[in-house]
Amino acid sequence: MSTVILDPTGERRLAEMSRCARPATLAGLTVGLLDISKARGDVFLDRLEQHLVEIGASVKRFRKPTFTKPAPVDLRHEIASQCQVVIEALAD
């Protein structure tokens, strides 16, 4: 099965990227939760954090300064260096 992911950042050339392998379990991993700063995204992440902690994951929360732009490089580096898995919340 093939999955097509559209990149809304307006790149002129399509970049081919392969997906990372999913872990068999999140127990014991550090999961980063990225709030993109849209209304009520934090509500979703609060519930998700509860579930992740219940299954044995460690959770770190991050927030973009604004939803209108990509996450700053420093924030992306911080997330990548501290987490094995990242979940980004979108809300509308």
Backbone as a chain_set.jsonl record, in Angstrom:
{"seq": "MSTVILDPTGERRLAEMSRCARPATLAGLTVGLLDISKARGDVFLDRLEQHLVEIGASVKRFRKPTFTKPAPVDLRHEIASQCQVVIEALAD", "coords": {"N": [[0.84, -1.179, 0.0], [0.587, 2.186, -0.844], [1.347, 5.383, 0.426], [0.579, 8.77, 0.184], [1.853, 11.801, 1.157], [1.062, 15.095, 1.544], [2.869, 18.09, 1.41], [2.456, 21.076, 2.974], [4.125, 23.297, 2.809], [4.883, 24.554, 0.483], [6.967, 23.785, -1.255], [8.903, 23.728, -4.221], [9.945, 21.529, -5.513], [9.247, 18.107, -5.343], [10.007, 16.166, -2.578], [11.262, 13.016, -1.984], [10.664, 10.912, 0.651], [11.242, 8.339, 2.951], [9.235, 6.554, 5.302], [9.892, 6.395, 8.791], [10.562, 3.463, 10.688], [7.969, 2.158, 12.705], [7.834, 1.948, 16.247], [7.469, -1.121, 18.108], [6.183, -0.885, 20.516], [5.204, 1.793, 22.698], [5.865, 1.907, 25.281], [8.269, 2.684, 27.68], [9.58, 4.433, 25.991], [10.459, 7.843, 25.117], [8.092, 10.153, 24.378], [7.438, 12.872, 22.391], [5.196, 15.535, 22.52], [3.86, 17.729, 20.357], [2.489, 20.797, 20.327], [0.868, 22.792, 18.079], [-0.019, 25.325, 18.469], [-2.648, 25.948, 17.85], [-6.08, 26.598, 18.537], [-7.422, 24.677, 21.15], [-5.857, 22.45, 20.667], [-4.237, 21.702, 22.722], [-6.013, 20.476, 24.456], [-6.595, 18.032, 23.252], [-3.975, 16.973, 23.335], [-3.564, 16.807, 26.098], [-5.281, 14.694, 26.857], [-4.184, 12.654, 25.322], [-1.625, 12.517, 26.443], [-2.252, 11.51, 29.01], [-3.092, 8.911, 28.325], [-0.724, 7.88, 27.155], [1.079, 7.91, 29.327], [-0.198, 6.067, 30.961], [0.306, 3.707, 29.546], [2.976, 3.407, 29.903], [4.824, 5.149, 28.715], [7.166, 7.837, 28.586], [6.612, 11.323, 28.68], [7.156, 14.353, 26.944], [6.414, 17.748, 26.592], [5.946, 20.144, 23.995], [5.757, 23.334, 22.323], [4.864, 25.16, 19.487], [5.693, 28.53, 18.513], [3.843, 29.787, 16.849], [1.117, 28.789, 14.746], [1.272, 29.403, 12.117], [3.708, 29.176, 10.895], [6.523, 27.001, 10.151], [7.957, 24.91, 12.748], [10.501, 26.403, 14.733], [14.04, 25.983, 14.069], [15.651, 25.487, 16.336], [13.768, 24.476, 18.165], [12.928, 22.162, 16.819], [15.333, 20.74, 16.862], [15.676, 20.408, 19.634], [13.47, 18.742, 20.228], [14.096, 16.486, 18.621], [16.451, 15.633, 19.831], [15.653, 14.842, 22.345], [13.569, 13.024, 22.232], [12.146, 9.865, 21.191], [9.947, 9.407, 19.688], [7.467, 11.407, 18.06], [4.468, 13.229, 18.34], [2.253, 15.25, 16.688], [-0.095, 17.748, 17.3], [-3.047, 18.653, 15.718], [-5.711, 20.879, 15.359], [-8.994, 21.827, 14.61]], "CA": [[0.0, 0.0, 0.0], [1.358, 3.409, -0.961], [0.772, 6.538, 1.095], [1.06, 10.044, -0.313], [1.724, 12.858, 2.146], [1.22, 16.401, 0.919], [3.612, 19.043, 2.231], [1.846, 22.38, 2.758], [5.09, 24.38, 2.923], [5.065, 25.216, -0.804], [8.213, 23.442, -1.929], [8.756, 23.659, -5.671], [10.296, 20.173, -5.92], [8.781, 17.079, -4.429], [11.085, 15.41, -1.942], [10.865, 11.651, -1.63], [11.16, 10.509, 1.958], [10.636, 7.107, 3.44], [8.796, 6.616, 6.687], [10.683, 5.694, 9.809], [9.872, 2.281, 11.215], [7.236, 2.406, 13.947], [8.232, 1.037, 17.326], [6.461, -2.132, 18.444], [5.457, -0.377, 21.673], [5.674, 3.094, 23.175], [6.292, 1.726, 26.673], [9.695, 2.874, 27.87], [10.111, 5.455, 25.086], [10.08, 9.232, 25.374], [7.23, 10.634, 23.312], [7.268, 14.318, 22.368], [3.895, 16.009, 22.054], [4.059, 19.069, 19.813], [1.288, 21.625, 20.175], [1.186, 23.765, 17.032], [-0.574, 26.611, 18.912], [-4.02, 26.189, 17.401], [-7.049, 26.503, 19.629], [-7.866, 23.397, 21.685], [-4.914, 21.365, 20.419], [-3.742, 21.271, 24.032], [-7.02, 19.596, 25.046], [-6.306, 16.72, 22.666], [-2.694, 16.489, 23.843], [-3.739, 16.437, 27.509], [-5.862, 13.343, 26.886], [-3.198, 11.741, 24.754], [-0.573, 12.353, 27.443], [-2.766, 10.591, 30.028], [-3.046, 7.551, 27.773], [0.668, 7.466, 26.978], [1.643, 7.627, 30.647], [-0.811, 4.807, 31.415], [0.923, 2.551, 28.884], [4.381, 3.326, 30.264], [5.698, 6.057, 27.976], [7.543, 9.106, 29.193], [6.091, 12.353, 27.778], [7.67, 15.716, 26.995], [5.527, 18.64, 25.843], [6.568, 21.247, 23.27], [4.752, 24.188, 21.696], [5.352, 26.097, 18.482], [5.275, 29.9, 18.818], [2.68, 30.124, 16.024], [0.765, 27.721, 13.806], [1.388, 29.883, 10.74], [5.046, 28.928, 10.37], [7.132, 25.756, 10.638], [8.632, 24.994, 14.041], [11.875, 26.912, 14.62], [15.096, 24.973, 14.02], [16.056, 25.154, 17.707], [12.725, 23.629, 18.747], [13.019, 20.851, 16.161], [16.534, 20.073, 17.38], [15.379, 20.015, 21.016], [12.572, 17.588, 20.168], [14.817, 15.341, 18.058], [17.489, 15.155, 20.745], [15.076, 14.377, 23.601], [12.434, 12.108, 22.05], [12.252, 8.817, 20.181], [8.708, 9.472, 18.906], [6.805, 12.705, 18.176], [3.086, 13.335, 17.883], [1.92, 16.654, 16.495], [-1.539, 17.934, 17.424], [-3.742, 19.605, 14.856], [-7.089, 21.031, 15.817], [-9.859, 22.773, 13.868]], "C": [[0.885, 1.242, 0.0], [0.615, 4.562, -0.292], [1.396, 7.787, 0.518], [0.803, 11.09, 0.765], [1.999, 14.176, 1.446], [1.894, 17.355, 1.89], [3.062, 20.438, 1.968], [2.827, 23.545, 2.766], [5.445, 25.023, 1.584], [6.388, 24.949, -1.479], [7.958, 23.309, -3.429], [9.082, 22.27, -6.218], [9.758, 19.203, -4.882], [9.97, 16.312, -3.881], [10.546, 14.04, -1.57], [11.493, 11.302, -0.304], [10.474, 9.214, 2.35], [10.24, 7.295, 4.896], [9.792, 5.91, 7.593], [9.874, 4.489, 10.273], [9.18, 2.647, 12.525], [7.726, 1.455, 15.024], [7.106, 0.055, 17.627], [5.598, -1.684, 19.609], [6.015, 0.989, 22.034], [6.14, 3.024, 24.626], [7.804, 1.859, 26.759], [10.327, 3.918, 26.966], [9.714, 6.847, 25.568], [9.336, 9.734, 24.157], [7.105, 12.152, 23.441], [5.895, 14.652, 21.827], [4.067, 17.465, 21.638], [2.719, 19.741, 19.59], [1.63, 22.699, 19.149], [0.585, 25.138, 17.313], [-1.916, 26.946, 18.283], [-4.958, 25.941, 18.575], [-7.444, 25.053, 19.904], [-6.971, 22.216, 21.319], [-4.385, 20.814, 21.726], [-4.721, 20.324, 24.723], [-6.806, 18.168, 24.548], [-5.023, 16.145, 23.248], [-2.76, 16.108, 25.315], [-4.265, 15.012, 27.633], [-4.873, 12.308, 26.376], [-2.065, 11.486, 25.749], [-1.013, 11.384, 28.543], [-2.656, 9.147, 29.55], [-1.61, 7.043, 27.649], [1.327, 7.118, 28.306], [1.093, 6.31, 31.187], [-0.166, 3.578, 30.782], [2.437, 2.49, 29.088], [5.336, 4.195, 29.48], [6.031, 7.266, 28.841], [7.14, 10.194, 28.199], [6.778, 13.69, 28.027], [6.781, 16.577, 26.104], [6.327, 19.784, 25.226], [5.463, 22.059, 22.605], [5.438, 25.111, 20.689], [4.906, 27.508, 18.866], [4.011, 30.313, 18.049], [2.395, 28.979, 15.067], [0.996, 28.129, 12.363], [2.74, 29.621, 10.101], [5.557, 27.585, 10.866], [7.792, 25.978, 12.001], [10.05, 25.518, 13.843], [12.898, 25.772, 14.696], [15.509, 24.549, 15.428], [15.05, 24.227, 18.37], [12.768, 22.236, 18.128], [14.219, 20.061, 16.664], [16.287, 19.58, 18.812], [14.502, 18.764, 21.051], [13.331, 16.346, 19.702], [15.85, 14.779, 19.023], [16.923, 14.56, 22.034], [14.034, 13.277, 23.453], [12.724, 11.052, 20.987], [11.06, 8.857, 19.224], [8.094, 10.854, 19.109], [5.389, 12.602, 17.627], [2.761, 14.817, 17.834], [0.407, 16.798, 16.516], [-2.023, 18.989, 16.448], [-5.164, 19.692, 15.361], [-7.779, 22.077, 14.964], [-11.244, 22.221, 13.852]], "O": [[1.836, 1.324, 0.777], [-0.601, 4.692, -0.432], [2.617, 7.86, 0.374], [-0.325, 11.247, 1.231], [3.049, 14.351, 0.827], [1.525, 17.417, 3.062], [3.185, 20.942, 0.852], [2.391, 24.696, 2.732], [6.242, 25.961, 1.557], [6.888, 25.804, -2.209], [6.903, 22.827, -3.843], [8.561, 21.874, -7.26], [9.817, 19.467, -3.681], [10.835, 15.864, -4.634], [9.505, 13.921, -0.924], [12.711, 11.385, -0.143], [9.282, 9.023, 2.109], [10.834, 8.092, 5.622], [10.447, 4.947, 7.193], [8.644, 4.508, 10.247], [9.744, 3.361, 13.354], [8.003, 0.287, 14.747], [5.932, 0.365, 17.424], [4.426, -2.049, 19.696], [7.161, 1.304, 21.715], [6.739, 3.97, 25.138], [8.534, 1.221, 26.001], [11.494, 4.262, 27.151], [8.759, 7.008, 26.328], [9.867, 9.745, 23.047], [6.709, 12.655, 24.492], [5.475, 14.119, 20.799], [4.379, 18.325, 22.461], [1.917, 19.304, 18.765], [2.594, 23.442, 19.337], [0.675, 26.029, 16.468], [-2.28, 28.119, 18.195], [-4.654, 25.167, 19.482], [-7.759, 24.301, 18.982], [-7.31, 21.077, 21.64], [-4.114, 19.619, 21.844], [-4.302, 19.461, 25.495], [-6.834, 17.217, 25.329], [-4.976, 14.971, 23.615], [-2.078, 15.175, 25.738], [-3.751, 14.22, 28.423], [-4.748, 11.219, 26.938], [-1.6, 10.353, 25.879], [-0.232, 10.53, 28.962], [-2.185, 8.274, 30.279], [-1.321, 5.9, 28.002], [2.059, 6.132, 28.394], [1.823, 5.53, 31.797], [-0.098, 2.521, 31.411], [3.108, 1.628, 28.519], [6.549, 4.002, 29.567], [5.259, 7.653, 29.718], [7.307, 10.011, 26.993], [6.959, 14.106, 29.171], [6.437, 16.178, 24.991], [7.252, 20.321, 25.837], [4.371, 21.549, 22.353], [6.446, 25.751, 20.99], [3.852, 27.672, 19.48], [3.206, 31.098, 18.55], [3.31, 28.281, 14.627], [0.924, 27.287, 11.468], [2.907, 29.821, 8.898], [5.085, 27.078, 11.884], [8.139, 27.105, 12.355], [10.729, 25.126, 12.894], [12.646, 24.735, 15.31], [15.699, 23.358, 15.678], [15.438, 23.288, 19.065], [12.655, 21.238, 18.839], [14.13, 18.85, 16.868], [16.654, 18.455, 19.153], [14.766, 17.836, 21.816], [13.223, 15.282, 20.312], [16.097, 13.574, 19.03], [17.632, 13.848, 22.745], [13.652, 12.656, 24.445], [13.443, 11.301, 20.019], [11.155, 8.395, 18.087], [8.184, 11.418, 20.2], [5.145, 11.978, 16.595], [2.966, 15.546, 18.805], [-0.298, 16.059, 15.83], [-1.467, 20.085, 16.37], [-5.754, 18.683, 15.748], [-7.188, 23.107, 14.638], [-12.148, 22.837, 13.287]]}, "num_chains": 1, "name": "protein.A"}
